[in-house]
Every structure is written in structure tokens, then in C-alpha cells.
């Protein structure tokens, strides 16, 4: 009897559970962040409106792609991604925001959220390494690189 069962991409099933859990947490956090970005995009007011309206749209479009990548990775590894916001709200550590009009409040929220997501991606990276899951490691690396650059740029933007 084979005790080292592998999934379709050749990774030991026993080692993918932690990765799937971390991907599921990431997916939930991405979904709430996406929703928050949409609200910031719609509600931003003041002299930074034009810049931030476009930035938030760029960010939520990128997060939409990352949502799909995380969900597909869960399926690739043999899991089932959640698709209900009621479940995302139970899992996500990012909290919903609403009616944020002030640009400084919005930008600080996005910076803090991106910092949080970088830490989640670092945890996912470590789990991927432990599982010899190069696809998940790559997903995490790309997210870390993208979000760190956004943190840097938004931090510079928000300095007066």
C-alpha cells in the first residue's frame, strides 16, 4: 500500500493541508480587501480624488486576479475554494470598511492591509517550501514583491 499519496501535480497530499488552509485564509482576506478597495474607489473625495480613484481601481483589478490565482491554486492542490462572503467574513482577518471619504484614512488602511497581506504571503511561502510546493511559493513571491512596492509607493505618496 502506498502511504505517500500524491495529488495531480505530484505533491504529497499529507503535506498540502496546511498550504490549502493558508490559501483559503488568503482568499478570504483578498475578497474583503477587494470589497474595501471598491468602496474606497467609489467614495474618495477631495484634492487627491483623481490620483487615488485610479490607484484604487488598479489595485482592485490586481486583487481580482490574485483572488482567482488563490482559488485555482486551492483546486490544483485538491481542495475546494470557498465562494461565499458569509464564509469569507468568518475567516478573514481583514475587516470590512465603509464610507471612507478621507484620503489619508483610506491610504493608511490600504498600507496596513498590504503589510498584513505581505505577512500572510510570507507564511504561505514558508508552508509552500515545507511542502515542496514550488507553484505556491511562486504565487507567494509574486504577491510579496507586488505588495511591497505598493507599500513603498503609497507611503511616499502620503508623506507631506
C-alpha angles and dihedrals in degrees: 000000000000110000093180101072113183130205123232093281094050101257120134107260091218090062097047099067094083091045092050090049092051091046090050090052090048091049092053092047091048091052093053091044089051091053091047091051091052090054092048090049092052099041107038113124138181138040094328092054098104095048097042096041088062095040093052091049091052090049097049091048089054092047090051088059091047090051089056093046093051093047092047091048090054089054092045089055092050101262134117118240119224116243105181123096090213087063094042090056090054093050104034121095089195109088127218117259126198140188097011107164102159112093095214093053091047095048093046090051091051093047092050091046092050090049089051091049092050088056091048089050091050089054089049090049091054092049090049092051091049090051094044086239105153094175092059091043089054092048090051094046093052092049093048092050094048096045095045089055091049091050090052094047096045091046090053091045093052095052114101 
